[in-house]
Amino acid sequence: YIELFDQIDENLKNALQTDLTEMAPGLRVHSVRVTKPKIPEAIRKNYELMEAEKTKLLISTQKQRVVEKDAETERKKAVIEAEKEAQVARIRYEQNLLEHE
């Protein structure tokens, strides 16, 4: 809800105008201003702690994704290197067969 506070003025104005259009045609709402409420200190601190934990979780998740991508990249490099070595070994094997014929 805190993330949506910046939209409350416009949403309230639209809701009021919709009702006024039905109940009192001709009246218009020009603007609405909702003041920011004073949040008790305990609630504010609790919210800040929750936001900090949420941020830590997001950072942790992103780090995990980076580690997974790095591991995937290393696996792909290893597969490419193994395929290259297998191709080289096959070519050498075929060369040895041709030399012995």
C-alpha positions as CSV (number, residue, x, y, z in Angstrom):
1,Y,0.0,0.0,0.0
2,I,2.9,2.4,0.7
3,E,4.1,2.0,-2.9
4,L,0.6,3.1,-4.1
5,F,0.4,6.2,-1.9
6,D,1.5,8.5,-4.8
7,Q,-1.5,7.4,-6.8
8,I,-4.2,8.0,-4.1
9,D,-4.9,11.6,-5.0
10,E,-5.8,10.8,-8.6
11,N,-7.7,7.6,-7.7
12,L,-9.8,9.4,-5.1
13,K,-10.5,12.2,-7.5
14,N,-11.6,9.8,-10.2
15,A,-13.8,7.9,-7.8
16,L,-15.4,11.1,-6.4
17,Q,-16.0,12.4,-10.0
18,T,-17.7,9.1,-11.0
19,D,-20.1,9.3,-8.1
20,L,-20.7,13.0,-8.6
21,T,-21.5,12.5,-12.3
22,E,-24.2,10.0,-11.3
23,M,-25.6,11.9,-8.3
24,A,-25.1,15.5,-9.1
25,P,-24.5,16.1,-12.8
26,G,-22.6,19.3,-13.5
27,L,-20.4,19.3,-10.5
28,R,-16.7,18.7,-11.1
29,V,-13.9,17.8,-8.9
30,H,-10.8,19.9,-9.8
31,S,-8.3,18.4,-7.4
32,V,-7.9,16.2,-4.4
33,R,-5.0,16.3,-2.0
34,V,-4.5,13.6,0.7
35,T,-1.9,14.5,3.2
36,K,0.7,11.9,4.2
37,P,-0.3,10.3,7.5
38,K,2.0,10.3,10.6
39,I,3.0,6.8,11.2
40,P,3.8,5.8,14.7
41,E,7.5,5.2,15.4
42,A,7.2,1.5,16.2
43,I,5.3,0.8,13.0
44,R,7.8,2.9,11.0
45,K,10.8,1.0,12.4
46,N,9.1,-2.3,11.9
47,Y,8.4,-1.4,8.3
48,E,12.0,-0.3,7.7
49,L,13.2,-3.6,9.1
50,M,10.9,-5.5,6.8
51,E,12.1,-3.5,3.8
52,A,15.7,-4.1,4.8
53,E,15.0,-7.8,5.0
54,K,13.2,-7.7,1.7
55,T,16.2,-6.0,0.1
56,K,18.6,-8.5,1.6
57,L,16.5,-11.3,0.1
58,L,16.5,-9.7,-3.3
59,I,20.3,-9.2,-3.2
60,S,20.7,-12.8,-2.1
61,T,18.5,-14.0,-4.9
62,Q,20.4,-12.0,-7.5
63,K,23.7,-13.3,-6.1
64,Q,22.4,-16.8,-6.4
65,R,21.4,-16.2,-10.0
66,V,24.8,-14.9,-10.8
67,V,26.5,-17.9,-9.3
68,E,24.2,-20.2,-11.2
69,K,24.9,-18.4,-14.5
70,D,28.6,-18.5,-13.8
71,A,28.4,-22.3,-13.1
72,E,26.4,-22.8,-16.3
73,T,28.9,-20.8,-18.3
74,E,31.7,-22.9,-16.8
75,R,29.8,-26.1,-17.7
76,K,29.3,-25.0,-21.2
77,K,33.0,-24.1,-21.5
78,A,33.9,-27.5,-20.2
79,V,31.6,-29.2,-22.7
80,I,33.0,-27.2,-25.6
81,E,36.6,-28.1,-24.4
82,A,35.7,-31.8,-24.1
83,E,34.1,-31.8,-27.5
84,K,37.2,-30.1,-29.0
85,E,39.5,-32.6,-27.4
86,A,37.3,-35.5,-28.6
87,Q,37.4,-34.2,-32.1
88,V,41.2,-33.8,-32.0
89,A,41.6,-37.3,-30.6
90,R,39.3,-38.7,-33.4
91,I,41.4,-36.9,-36.0
92,R,44.6,-38.3,-34.6
93,Y,43.1,-41.8,-34.4
94,E,42.1,-41.5,-38.0
95,Q,45.5,-40.3,-39.0
96,N,47.1,-43.2,-37.1
97,L,44.8,-45.6,-39.0
98,L,45.8,-44.1,-42.4
99,E,49.5,-44.2,-41.5
100,H,49.3,-47.9,-40.6
101,E,47.5,-48.8,-43.9
